Amino acid sequence: MTNTSYNIIDLFTEAARTTPNRIAIIEGEKQISFGELDRQITATAAYFQAKGIQKGDRVLVFVPMSIDLYRIVLALFRMGATAVFLDEWLSKERLDVCCKVAQCRAW
């Protein structure tokens, strides 16, 4: 990479390109390689775009710590969208207020 300013998606993409078979995440008994995670991130980003999520949109991410969480967040970053996180014990009413304050386009 010639860019001297890296962000997390740049670093991930480089790792997926150079070491696709290396394990990226271990979740209990499950694990996923950089290459497979990269393919899933690409598919997830395409799905989000098909649903109307665009660069600059804020998206509430309400997923427990898992491979899925990383897949979703990295897909949003790849698209240029912003992931918004909330505590999982929020009430429905508080969740609605937070979405309005953060101006989330999706969740």
Secondary structure, 3 states (H helix, E strand, C coil): CCCCCCCHHHHHHHHHHHCCCCEEEEECCEEEEHHHHHHHHHHHHHHHHHCCCCCCCEEEECCCCCHHHHHHHHHHHHHCCEEEECCCCCCHHHHHHHHHHHCCCEC
